[in-house]
């Protein structure tokens, strides 16, 4: 099964400030909406030495919520070994910012549903 890592895109200073003030509410909101929509994700799930904000073992999809700290290149570059290791396990990592969750959560669900379709399709490729 092919895995995909959706990479981080740097945000504006306004977005960074927004994320600083809203990281916990964003995580809570996404978790609430995942449950409402019937998605089964474990919260703060550890895989080997790495902890993910959300993980679905059945879908092999992890969700990372990037807060303010990920805006710094040195912090973001420290995520590289984590991404490579998880990718080698066949797990897809979807990354979103706090800002994306609070401003356009439906886009997150569109991305999640799209990834599920891709994952299901790749399981049956001969």
N, C-alpha and C positions, 0 to 999 in steps of 0.2 A: 504494500500500500504506500502510495506516495504521500509524503507529508509536506506541509507548507508552513512557513513562518511568515506571518504578516509583520512587516517591519514598521518600526516607529517613525513617525514624521514629526520633526520639530515644530513646536507651536509658537505663537507670538507671545510677547511679554504679558499682554492682557490675559491670554489663556493660562499662562503659568500662574499668575496671581489668582485667577479664578480657581485653578486646581488646588492651590495651597489652602484655600478656604473651604473646599468642598470635597476633599478626598474621601472622608468617611461617609458623608451622605451619598456620594456617588456609588460606593461599594454597596451600601445598604439598599439603595434604589435598584441597582442591577440584580441583586440577590432576590429581592421581593418580586421583581418582574420575571425573573427566570422561573420562580416557583409558580407564579400566576399563569405563565404560558406553558407549564407542564414540562419544563426542562429539568432533568435530574443532574445537578452539579453539586459536587462536594465543595465546601468552602475552606479556604486556607489549607489545601491538600498538599501533602508532601510526597514528592516522587524522588527517590534517592535522597540527595542532599538539598533538593530545591523545593521551595514552597511556592505554590501558585494560588492566586486569589480564588479561582474556581477551576474545577476539573471534573470531567465526565469520563469515567472509565469505559463505559459502553461506547461512547462516541470517539474516545481517544482525542478529545479536544480540551485544551487548557486555555483559560482566559486570564490575561494579565492586565491589570489596571495600572496604567502609568501615571503616577502623580508627579509632583514637582521635581523630585530628585532625579527622575529619568531625563529631565531636560538638560542635565549636565553631561557632556560627552564622556567624562571619566567614569561616571556612574553607569551610563548606558553601555559603555564598552565592557564593563565588568559583567554584563548580562550575556556576552557572547559565548563563553563556555557553557553556560546554562542552556542557551538556545541550541547549540550544536549537540549537546548530550541528549536533550529531550527529543530533538529531531531524529536522532539515531534510533530512538525507541519507537518511532512511528507515530509520535504524538504531534498534532497540529497545535500551534500556539497562536491565538488571536490576541492582538494587543489593541487596547483602546485607552483613551485618556479620560480623566475625570470629566473634563469639559464635554467630550462626545457623549458620555452617558447622560449627563444632566441636560444637554441641549437637544440631542437627537437620538434618543434611546432606540427608536424604531429602526434606525440605520444599523445599529448593532445587531438587532434581531434579523434583519435582512442578511447581513454578513454571516451570521451564525447559521441561518437556514441554508444559505448558499454553500457554506463549507460542509454541512451535513450532506447535501446532495452530492457534492464532489467526492466525499468520503465513501458514500454508499455506492456511487458509480464505480469508483476505483476498486472496490472489493470484488466486483463481479467481472472485471476485465480478464479475458482469457488470453 
